[in-house]
Amino acid sequence: MRNIFKGTGIALITPFNKSGGVDYESLRNLVNHCIGGGVDFLVILGTTAETATLSEEEKVLVIETVIDANKGALPLLLGIGDNNTQKVCTKIKKLNLPIDGFLCVSPYYNKPSQEGIYQHFKIISENSKLPIVLYNVPGRTSSNMDAITTLRLAKDFDNIVAIKEASGDLAQVMEVIDKAPEGFDLLSGDDNLTLSIMALGGKGVVSVNGQAFPSELSSMIDFCISGNIQDARAIHYSLFKITKMLFQEGNPSGVKALLEYMKISCSNVRLPLWPVTIELKESICNEAARMGFKIHI
């Protein structure tokens, strides 16, 4: 099975209005902003979407809103992850919406062994007709998916086509890229490591910051793909400072503050997350203004 999730992918936020409900109109605006910026695919209901705080009804409406706004323009990758293997399989079987693949996080909280992680994804693979992108993010799951486990899954299951790698371990990244079977790709899951990972052979990114500046990030990724590292490096460093700010007090609170400044959506988050401090918000906005980001009205 061919991997279509390459280049610049965006992990969409879920905008909330002042009363705390999902702001579906702002979500449409965000999708259009990303498409207009030249990104290659969109990720729905990932960690950045605050999916854990959404009701089942809201999740369906979010998916439907993105599908409708996208109008078939870009491939759609849907986050379906859980620490209950059968629950993931049930979600996959029940889904009756036109999406193109699943982003499945390695099981969190349970802290399974490497064999447990392998068997988890084996069962999911056997229950999915769509391509699967693995997601390794030890900072959130409390367990790392070792390179050997990733490679084993890549070799054993045709519909496991890529991994979003957010361990921050470049040695692990290199081992996966070096030994991966043909057709299996590694995507960066860390915005400030994307240039490094692309230079090592990565095939793209699932980005948080890119929804604020999709054109700039898309250009950086395109330069990487074409081998123009000098111009890619220039964009990377132009975004380096503000990207650190966006993650300083947690994700997606930082990027939501920037998107509010750009008048794309509100900065509200749902508990237990909390908005960034006034001081950090001012710093983000000042840096955005210095960089000349356009405000969308």
ZIQUI-V887806 format. One record per backbone hydrogen bond with DSSP energy under -1.0 kcal/mol. CO is the residue of the C=O (numbers start at 1). NH is the residue of the N-H. If there is no record, write none. Layout:
co-><CO:CO>
nh-><NH:NH>
This chain:
co-><4:7:8:8:9:10:10:15:17:21:22:23:24:25:26:27:28:29:30:31:32:33:34:35:41:42:43:44:47:50:51:55:56:57:58:59:60:61:62:63:64:65:66:67:70:75:76:77:78:84:85:86:87:88:89:90:91:97:101:102:103:104:108:113:114:115:116:117:118:119:120:121:122:125:131:132:132:133:134:135:136:137:137:138:146:147:148:149:150:151:152:153:157:159:161:162:163:164:165:169:170:171:172:173:174:175:176:181:185:186:187:188:190:193:194:195:196:197:198:203:204:205:207:208:209:209:213:214:215:216:217:218:219:220:221:222:223:227:228:229:230:231:232:233:234:235:239:240:241:242:243:245:247:250:252:253:254:255:256:257:258:259:259:260:262:270:277:278:279:280:281:282:283:284:285:286:287:288>
nh-><6:205:40:41:207:12:43:23:20:17:24:27:28:29:30:31:32:33:34:35:36:37:39:38:10:77:12:79:50:53:54:59:60:61:62:63:64:65:66:67:68:69:70:71:73:42:100:44:103:88:89:90:91:92:93:94:95:99:78:133:80:135:110:117:118:119:120:121:122:123:124:125:126:128:102:161:162:104:164:106:166:140:141:142:150:151:152:153:154:155:156:157:160:132:185:134:187:136:189:173:174:175:176:177:178:179:180:184:163:203:165:206:193:197:198:199:200:202:201:7:188:9:11:211:212:213:217:218:219:220:221:222:223:224:225:226:228:229:232:233:234:235:236:237:238:239:243:244:245:246:247:248:250:254:256:257:258:259:260:261:262:264:265:263:296:273:281:282:283:284:285:286:287:288:289:290:291:293>
